[in-house]
């Protein structure tokens, strides 16, 4: 172990290390999602339903290219043209002719696979840019068959993206707003103040930001903002949304429909086809409302579709589609498009159903007064699913949706755990397991899966599914007794709440996503100590204790790993979940009494290292007490719309400094030095052949991932690519 005098040796700052975080390694894990058996068990009608929902999802998923960065769509089209002309194996000969080594060609394939898997050139988990780890990209393009067939088009494409392809200027290293990074949700001249001002305007018109982008110009010294709504239809004639020009304070807002119009139309066409194979009226009405939302740009219509989705209990084929998660909007209000289609795993779903049945007994154990809990727990569907299609920038382990607060509070929600994702995403090799003592590594590998299953279940159902928001609606009606509800931290009557159209996202904006993930993670840690919860998941006696230990150990280790996703230059976090886990690590370190140990050392390889430990004998005492106190504070600030108090609490624990007991800035360098790249997934395609649906799977490799995308749009690939280029070209000047 090393003391303060060794600081110089423990701070690796080589150019090679700094640059490597922007490359995807050649040996990155790539796994195929296995869904063959689940798909085979579907009826022909269910297979047709799944097929058309998948088509809608894949077309909509291309929107993420436009949402991520100004250059993402151009790079995507460049790669698609190259691989449609020559499969990866055929292109290798061109690579050799262009002077690429085998390692350089593999780096090219990995970059292309990463672009497809993340739907852009920024990592979906962490929002960091990644660039090609080869200098001869241009030579390969010029040597490709695609270039020989259309040299003018390919040279123009290369000219559009070659500079930004490799650029690592400070602003382009990560997604962000203003000088902190790149965001295609906003024109390049927008800053945080513009986002806040636009939110005030949207609130005044009762418009949601979920399906919008914001573009700013200045005319005759006056600020002018264009709010673009995603919709297949263009123009202003609609009763659904308040299109047109609006004077607001000292600015003019113009609300326009038609963002991503071509892709939105393709989504709607496939939703209409899926409707013919729907299993019941709830599914039909759901798809009708989604189509209405995507046609005219109405979030209210999507909310109505979500209501029918909640009512569709226990479907064999589960799906959800739209502008859903706001993690990648730097302001935290705009949703990234995603669509998933999955098949229910009945055996695993039975366990989650038991957890749902026990929920009303477990909720009173949470550490806040009854008045801070929902008036009635609306029992949701909670199913384990095998993913057939997940279109977007990445695939999570579990989901709790819809994200509309008013629906979640009073009408309900659904939880899903993605079983075939969990099966391959969290497999760990001992030699790649960092920052743990040797005796903990074997336990971690054995119990990581079962413990994560428990954590995901509690996180989604009782984390995101718990807690009340105090609201005064537009008519002045309260959903609580303002003369009786007291703040448990102060003993005084609560003095703040949500008013009118205010929502959790609009009030807490930039910290909303991470704060909520932290609250849900804390609920998981707190309730996993319950013996009944552990029994539901098949863990009793000594096994149950190992699950608890590894769950808590995994959380504090994840908190340390989270430092990878912190940017010191802008003092900002790039990933909501990892920020949340770092906050929890800070809380548990602060609890003291030897609960968590974190020491820097020198590794066997002579490079800086660290070891994190957890005293299992203190989890139920010191650990539980610390999480209990912190979780109550989180809920009180959230329930009462106390943005100032909530932000001070959360940002305080989120701070990454060199001060105090632990030098977290130095530890961050060690984490970067030893980080492992996140896995990528290869997904199947479906096609209709002789009036039946055929499933085509691909190998778990960079070449397999690439081929899956090349074959994803067999009927209209060139038209789709032309439209992507047109959408990108139209706005190219907005980021100059």
SULNORPE-V278706 format. One record per backbone hydrogen bond with DSSP energy under -0.5 kcal/mol. CO is the residue of the C=O (numbers start at 0). NH is the residue of the N-H. E is the energy in kcal/mol with one decimal. If there is no record, write none. Layout:
BEGIN
co=CO nh=NH e=E
co=CO nh=NH e=E
END
This chain:
BEGIN
co=2 nh=5 e=-1.9
co=3 nh=6 e=-1.6
co=5 nh=8 e=-0.6
co=5 nh=9 e=-1.5
co=7 nh=10 e=-1.0
co=9 nh=11 e=-0.5
co=13 nh=17 e=-2.0
co=14 nh=18 e=-2.7
co=15 nh=19 e=-1.9
co=16 nh=20 e=-0.8
co=17 nh=20 e=-0.6
co=18 nh=21 e=-2.2
co=19 nh=22 e=-1.7
co=21 nh=130 e=-3.2
co=22 nh=24 e=-0.5
co=24 nh=27 e=-1.7
co=28 nh=679 e=-2.3
co=30 nh=681 e=-2.6
co=31 nh=33 e=-0.6
co=32 nh=34 e=-0.7
co=34 nh=38 e=-2.5
co=35 nh=39 e=-2.6
co=36 nh=40 e=-1.6
co=38 nh=41 e=-1.4
co=42 nh=46 e=-2.6
co=43 nh=47 e=-1.9
co=44 nh=48 e=-2.2
co=45 nh=49 e=-2.6
co=46 nh=50 e=-2.4
co=47 nh=51 e=-2.3
co=48 nh=52 e=-1.9
co=49 nh=53 e=-2.2
co=50 nh=54 e=-2.4
co=51 nh=55 e=-2.2
co=52 nh=56 e=-2.3
co=53 nh=57 e=-2.9
co=54 nh=58 e=-2.3
co=55 nh=59 e=-2.3
co=56 nh=60 e=-2.6
co=57 nh=61 e=-0.8
co=58 nh=61 e=-0.9
co=59 nh=62 e=-1.9
co=60 nh=63 e=-1.4
co=61 nh=64 e=-1.2
co=61 nh=65 e=-0.8
co=62 nh=65 e=-0.6
co=62 nh=66 e=-1.9
co=63 nh=67 e=-2.0
co=64 nh=68 e=-1.2
co=66 nh=183 e=-1.0
co=67 nh=183 e=-0.6
co=68 nh=71 e=-0.7
co=68 nh=72 e=-0.5
co=70 nh=74 e=-2.2
co=71 nh=75 e=-2.5
co=72 nh=76 e=-2.4
co=73 nh=77 e=-2.3
co=74 nh=78 e=-2.5
co=75 nh=79 e=-2.7
co=76 nh=80 e=-2.5
co=77 nh=81 e=-1.8
co=78 nh=82 e=-2.7
co=79 nh=83 e=-2.2
co=80 nh=84 e=-1.3
co=81 nh=85 e=-1.6
co=86 nh=89 e=-0.7
co=86 nh=90 e=-2.6
co=87 nh=91 e=-0.9
co=89 nh=92 e=-1.0
co=89 nh=93 e=-0.7
co=90 nh=94 e=-2.1
co=91 nh=95 e=-2.2
co=92 nh=96 e=-2.1
co=93 nh=97 e=-1.7
co=94 nh=99 e=-2.7
co=95 nh=98 e=-1.5
co=100 nh=104 e=-2.3
co=101 nh=105 e=-2.1
co=102 nh=106 e=-2.1
co=103 nh=107 e=-1.9
co=104 nh=108 e=-2.4
co=105 nh=109 e=-2.7
co=106 nh=110 e=-2.3
co=107 nh=111 e=-2.5
co=108 nh=112 e=-2.7
co=109 nh=113 e=-2.5
co=110 nh=114 e=-2.3
co=111 nh=115 e=-2.1
co=112 nh=116 e=-2.9
co=113 nh=117 e=-2.3
co=114 nh=118 e=-0.6
co=114 nh=119 e=-1.9
co=120 nh=129 e=-2.0
co=122 nh=126 e=-1.8
co=123 nh=125 e=-0.8
co=126 nh=174 e=-2.1
co=127 nh=122 e=-3.3
co=131 nh=133 e=-0.8
co=135 nh=139 e=-1.9
co=136 nh=140 e=-2.3
co=137 nh=141 e=-2.5
co=138 nh=142 e=-1.3
co=139 nh=143 e=-0.9
co=140 nh=143 e=-0.8
co=143 nh=147 e=-1.8
co=144 nh=148 e=-2.3
co=145 nh=149 e=-2.1
co=149 nh=153 e=-2.4
co=150 nh=154 e=-2.4
co=151 nh=155 e=-2.1
co=152 nh=156 e=-2.5
co=153 nh=157 e=-2.6
co=154 nh=158 e=-2.3
co=155 nh=159 e=-1.6
co=156 nh=160 e=-1.2
co=157 nh=160 e=-0.5
co=157 nh=161 e=-2.6
co=160 nh=164 e=-2.1
co=161 nh=165 e=-0.9
co=162 nh=165 e=-0.6
co=162 nh=166 e=-1.3
co=168 nh=171 e=-1.5
co=168 nh=172 e=-0.7
co=169 nh=172 e=-1.1
co=172 nh=128 e=-2.7
co=173 nh=181 e=-2.0
co=176 nh=179 e=-1.7
co=177 nh=180 e=-0.9
co=181 nh=175 e=-1.7
co=182 nh=185 e=-0.7
co=184 nh=213 e=-2.8
co=186 nh=189 e=-2.1
co=189 nh=177 e=-0.7
co=190 nh=194 e=-1.9
co=191 nh=195 e=-2.5
co=192 nh=196 e=-2.3
co=193 nh=197 e=-2.8
co=194 nh=198 e=-1.9
co=195 nh=199 e=-1.7
co=196 nh=200 e=-1.9
co=197 nh=201 e=-2.8
co=198 nh=202 e=-2.7
co=199 nh=203 e=-1.9
co=200 nh=204 e=-1.3
co=201 nh=206 e=-2.9
co=202 nh=205 e=-1.1
co=208 nh=211 e=-2.1
co=209 nh=334 e=-2.1
co=210 nh=229 e=-2.2
co=212 nh=227 e=-2.4
co=213 nh=186 e=-1.9
co=214 nh=225 e=-3.3
co=216 nh=223 e=-2.8
co=218 nh=221 e=-1.8
co=221 nh=218 e=-2.4
co=222 nh=251 e=-2.1
co=223 nh=216 e=-3.0
co=224 nh=226 e=-0.6
co=224 nh=253 e=-3.1
co=225 nh=214 e=-2.2
co=225 nh=227 e=-0.7
co=226 nh=228 e=-0.5
co=226 nh=255 e=-2.9
co=227 nh=212 e=-1.2
co=228 nh=257 e=-0.7
co=228 nh=258 e=-2.3
co=234 nh=256 e=-0.6
co=235 nh=237 e=-1.6
co=240 nh=242 e=-1.9
co=243 nh=254 e=-2.7
co=245 nh=252 e=-3.1
co=247 nh=250 e=-2.3
co=249 nh=222 e=-0.6
co=250 nh=247 e=-2.8
co=251 nh=224 e=-3.0
co=252 nh=245 e=-2.8
co=252 nh=254 e=-0.5
co=253 nh=226 e=-2.8
co=253 nh=255 e=-0.6
co=254 nh=243 e=-2.3
co=255 nh=228 e=-3.2
co=257 nh=260 e=-1.6
co=258 nh=230 e=-1.5
co=259 nh=263 e=-2.7
co=260 nh=264 e=-2.2
co=261 nh=265 e=-1.8
co=262 nh=266 e=-2.2
co=263 nh=267 e=-2.3
co=264 nh=268 e=-2.5
co=265 nh=269 e=-1.7
co=266 nh=270 e=-2.1
co=267 nh=271 e=-2.4
co=268 nh=272 e=-1.5
co=269 nh=273 e=-2.2
co=270 nh=274 e=-1.7
co=271 nh=275 e=-0.6
co=272 nh=275 e=-0.8
co=273 nh=276 e=-2.1
co=274 nh=277 e=-1.3
co=279 nh=283 e=-1.8
co=280 nh=284 e=-3.1
co=281 nh=285 e=-2.4
co=282 nh=286 e=-2.4
co=283 nh=287 e=-2.2
co=284 nh=288 e=-2.3
co=285 nh=289 e=-2.3
co=286 nh=290 e=-2.5
co=287 nh=291 e=-2.2
co=288 nh=292 e=-2.6
co=289 nh=293 e=-2.8
co=290 nh=294 e=-1.8
co=291 nh=295 e=-2.3
co=292 nh=296 e=-2.3
co=292 nh=297 e=-0.6
co=293 nh=231 e=-2.0
co=294 nh=232 e=-2.7
co=296 nh=298 e=-0.6
co=297 nh=301 e=-1.2
co=298 nh=302 e=-2.5
co=299 nh=303 e=-2.0
co=300 nh=304 e=-2.3
co=301 nh=305 e=-2.2
co=302 nh=306 e=-1.6
co=303 nh=307 e=-1.6
co=304 nh=308 e=-1.9
co=305 nh=309 e=-2.3
co=306 nh=310 e=-1.5
co=307 nh=311 e=-1.0
co=308 nh=311 e=-0.6
co=310 nh=312 e=-1.9
co=311 nh=314 e=-0.6
co=315 nh=317 e=-0.6
co=315 nh=343 e=-2.0
co=317 nh=341 e=-2.6
co=319 nh=339 e=-2.4
co=321 nh=323 e=-1.0
co=321 nh=337 e=-2.4
co=324 nh=335 e=-2.9
co=325 nh=328 e=-0.9
co=327 nh=329 e=-0.6
co=328 nh=331 e=-1.2
co=335 nh=323 e=-2.0
co=335 nh=324 e=-0.6
co=337 nh=321 e=-2.2
co=338 nh=390 e=-3.0
co=339 nh=319 e=-1.4
co=340 nh=387 e=-2.6
co=340 nh=388 e=-2.3
co=341 nh=317 e=-2.5
co=342 nh=385 e=-3.0
co=343 nh=345 e=-0.8
co=344 nh=348 e=-2.2
co=344 nh=383 e=-0.5
co=345 nh=349 e=-1.4
co=346 nh=350 e=-0.7
co=347 nh=350 e=-0.8
co=347 nh=351 e=-1.4
co=348 nh=352 e=-2.3
co=349 nh=353 e=-1.6
co=350 nh=354 e=-1.8
co=351 nh=355 e=-2.3
co=352 nh=356 e=-2.1
co=353 nh=357 e=-1.4
co=354 nh=358 e=-0.6
co=355 nh=358 e=-1.1
co=357 nh=360 e=-1.1
co=357 nh=361 e=-1.6
co=358 nh=362 e=-2.8
co=359 nh=363 e=-0.5
co=361 nh=364 e=-1.7
co=362 nh=365 e=-1.8
co=365 nh=367 e=-1.7
co=368 nh=371 e=-2.1
co=369 nh=372 e=-1.9
co=371 nh=467 e=-2.6
co=375 nh=377 e=-0.7
co=376 nh=378 e=-1.0
co=380 nh=414 e=-2.8
co=382 nh=384 e=-0.5
co=382 nh=416 e=-2.5
co=383 nh=344 e=-3.7
co=384 nh=386 e=-0.6
co=384 nh=418 e=-1.6
co=384 nh=419 e=-0.8
co=385 nh=342 e=-2.4
co=388 nh=340 e=-2.7
co=390 nh=338 e=-1.9
co=393 nh=395 e=-0.5
co=396 nh=417 e=-2.9
co=398 nh=415 e=-2.5
co=400 nh=413 e=-3.2
co=402 nh=404 e=-0.7
co=403 nh=407 e=-2.5
co=404 nh=408 e=-2.6
co=405 nh=409 e=-1.3
co=406 nh=410 e=-2.9
co=406 nh=411 e=-2.2
co=412 nh=380 e=-0.5
co=413 nh=400 e=-2.0
co=414 nh=382 e=-1.8
co=415 nh=398 e=-2.7
co=416 nh=384 e=-3.2
co=416 nh=418 e=-1.2
co=417 nh=420 e=-0.6
co=417 nh=421 e=-2.4
co=418 nh=422 e=-2.0
co=419 nh=423 e=-0.6
co=420 nh=423 e=-0.8
co=420 nh=424 e=-2.8
co=421 nh=425 e=-1.1
co=423 nh=426 e=-0.6
co=428 nh=431 e=-1.5
co=429 nh=432 e=-1.5
co=431 nh=433 e=-0.7
co=434 nh=611 e=-2.5
co=436 nh=439 e=-1.0
co=436 nh=440 e=-1.3
co=437 nh=441 e=-1.0
co=438 nh=442 e=-0.7
co=439 nh=443 e=-2.7
co=440 nh=444 e=-2.5
co=441 nh=445 e=-2.1
co=442 nh=446 e=-2.6
co=443 nh=447 e=-1.8
co=446 nh=450 e=-2.4
co=447 nh=451 e=-2.5
co=448 nh=452 e=-2.0
co=449 nh=453 e=-1.6
co=450 nh=454 e=-2.5
co=451 nh=455 e=-3.0
co=452 nh=456 e=-2.0
co=453 nh=457 e=-2.4
co=454 nh=458 e=-3.0
co=455 nh=459 e=-2.5
co=456 nh=460 e=-2.2
co=457 nh=461 e=-1.3
co=457 nh=462 e=-1.5
co=458 nh=463 e=-2.3
co=462 nh=465 e=-1.3
co=467 nh=469 e=-0.5
co=468 nh=470 e=-0.5
co=469 nh=497 e=-2.9
co=470 nh=472 e=-0.5
co=470 nh=478 e=-1.8
co=471 nh=499 e=-2.4
co=472 nh=475 e=-2.3
co=476 nh=472 e=-2.6
co=479 nh=481 e=-1.0
co=480 nh=483 e=-2.0
co=480 nh=484 e=-2.2
co=484 nh=493 e=-2.1
co=485 nh=487 e=-0.6
co=486 nh=489 e=-0.7
co=486 nh=490 e=-3.6
co=491 nh=486 e=-3.4
co=497 nh=471 e=-2.9
co=498 nh=501 e=-2.1
co=502 nh=506 e=-2.3
co=503 nh=507 e=-2.6
co=504 nh=508 e=-1.6
co=507 nh=510 e=-2.3
co=507 nh=511 e=-0.5
co=508 nh=511 e=-1.3
co=508 nh=512 e=-0.5
co=510 nh=514 e=-2.7
co=511 nh=515 e=-2.2
co=512 nh=516 e=-2.1
co=513 nh=517 e=-2.4
co=514 nh=518 e=-2.2
co=515 nh=519 e=-2.3
co=516 nh=520 e=-2.5
co=517 nh=521 e=-2.4
co=518 nh=522 e=-1.9
co=519 nh=523 e=-2.0
co=520 nh=524 e=-2.3
co=521 nh=525 e=-2.6
co=522 nh=526 e=-2.8
co=523 nh=527 e=-1.6
co=525 nh=528 e=-0.8
co=526 nh=529 e=-1.8
co=529 nh=533 e=-1.9
co=530 nh=534 e=-2.2
co=531 nh=535 e=-2.1
co=532 nh=536 e=-1.2
co=533 nh=538 e=-2.8
co=534 nh=537 e=-2.2
co=537 nh=539 e=-0.6
co=539 nh=542 e=-1.2
co=539 nh=543 e=-0.7
co=540 nh=544 e=-1.5
co=541 nh=545 e=-1.8
co=542 nh=546 e=-2.2
co=543 nh=547 e=-2.2
co=544 nh=548 e=-2.5
co=545 nh=549 e=-2.7
co=546 nh=550 e=-2.2
co=547 nh=551 e=-2.3
co=548 nh=552 e=-2.8
co=549 nh=553 e=-2.9
co=550 nh=554 e=-1.6
co=551 nh=555 e=-2.1
co=552 nh=556 e=-2.3
co=553 nh=557 e=-2.5
co=554 nh=558 e=-1.8
co=555 nh=559 e=-1.5
co=556 nh=560 e=-2.6
co=557 nh=561 e=-1.8
co=559 nh=562 e=-1.7
co=560 nh=563 e=-1.9
co=561 nh=564 e=-2.1
co=562 nh=565 e=-1.5
co=564 nh=573 e=-2.8
co=565 nh=567 e=-0.7
co=566 nh=570 e=-1.1
co=566 nh=571 e=-1.6
co=571 nh=566 e=-3.1
co=573 nh=125 e=-0.5
co=574 nh=578 e=-2.1
co=575 nh=579 e=-2.1
co=576 nh=580 e=-2.0
co=577 nh=581 e=-1.9
co=578 nh=582 e=-2.3
co=579 nh=583 e=-1.9
co=580 nh=584 e=-2.2
co=581 nh=585 e=-2.5
co=582 nh=586 e=-2.3
co=583 nh=587 e=-2.5
co=584 nh=588 e=-2.5
co=585 nh=589 e=-2.4
co=586 nh=590 e=-1.1
co=587 nh=591 e=-0.5
co=588 nh=591 e=-1.2
co=591 nh=594 e=-1.8
co=594 nh=614 e=-2.7
co=596 nh=612 e=-2.7
co=598 nh=610 e=-2.6
co=599 nh=1 e=-1.2
co=600 nh=608 e=-2.9
co=602 nh=605 e=-2.1
co=606 nh=602 e=-3.4
co=608 nh=600 e=-2.5
co=610 nh=598 e=-2.4
co=612 nh=596 e=-2.2
co=613 nh=615 e=-1.0
co=614 nh=617 e=-1.8
co=615 nh=618 e=-1.0
co=617 nh=622 e=-2.6
co=618 nh=623 e=-1.9
co=620 nh=624 e=-2.2
co=621 nh=625 e=-2.0
co=622 nh=626 e=-2.3
co=623 nh=627 e=-2.5
co=624 nh=628 e=-2.1
co=625 nh=629 e=-2.2
co=626 nh=630 e=-2.9
co=627 nh=631 e=-1.8
co=628 nh=632 e=-1.7
co=629 nh=633 e=-2.4
co=630 nh=634 e=-2.3
co=631 nh=635 e=-2.4
co=632 nh=636 e=-2.3
co=633 nh=637 e=-2.0
co=634 nh=638 e=-3.3
co=635 nh=639 e=-2.1
co=636 nh=641 e=-2.0
co=637 nh=640 e=-1.3
co=638 nh=469 e=-2.4
co=640 nh=642 e=-1.8
co=641 nh=645 e=-2.6
co=642 nh=646 e=-2.9
co=643 nh=647 e=-2.0
co=644 nh=648 e=-2.2
co=645 nh=649 e=-2.6
co=646 nh=650 e=-2.8
co=647 nh=651 e=-1.4
co=648 nh=652 e=-1.6
co=649 nh=653 e=-1.5
co=650 nh=654 e=-0.7
co=651 nh=654 e=-0.7
co=654 nh=656 e=-0.6
co=656 nh=663 e=-1.6
co=656 nh=664 e=-0.9
co=661 nh=663 e=-1.4
co=662 nh=666 e=-2.3
co=663 nh=667 e=-2.0
co=664 nh=668 e=-1.2
co=665 nh=669 e=-1.5
co=666 nh=670 e=-2.6
co=667 nh=671 e=-2.6
co=668 nh=672 e=-1.9
co=669 nh=673 e=-1.5
co=671 nh=674 e=-0.7
co=679 nh=30 e=-2.5
co=680 nh=682 e=-0.5
co=681 nh=32 e=-2.6
co=684 nh=695 e=-3.0
co=686 nh=688 e=-0.6
co=686 nh=693 e=-3.7
co=688 nh=691 e=-1.1
co=691 nh=688 e=-3.3
co=693 nh=686 e=-2.2
co=694 nh=696 e=-0.5
co=695 nh=684 e=-2.4
co=698 nh=700 e=-2.0
co=700 nh=704 e=-2.5
co=701 nh=705 e=-2.4
co=702 nh=706 e=-2.5
co=703 nh=707 e=-1.9
co=704 nh=708 e=-1.3
co=705 nh=708 e=-0.5
co=705 nh=709 e=-2.2
co=706 nh=710 e=-2.0
co=708 nh=711 e=-1.2
co=712 nh=716 e=-0.7
co=715 nh=719 e=-2.6
co=716 nh=720 e=-2.5
co=717 nh=721 e=-2.3
co=718 nh=722 e=-2.2
co=719 nh=723 e=-2.2
co=720 nh=724 e=-2.3
co=721 nh=725 e=-2.1
co=722 nh=726 e=-2.6
co=723 nh=727 e=-2.2
co=724 nh=728 e=-2.8
co=725 nh=729 e=-2.2
co=726 nh=730 e=-0.8
co=727 nh=730 e=-0.6
co=728 nh=731 e=-1.0
co=730 nh=733 e=-2.2
co=731 nh=734 e=-1.2
co=732 nh=735 e=-1.0
co=733 nh=187 e=-2.4
END
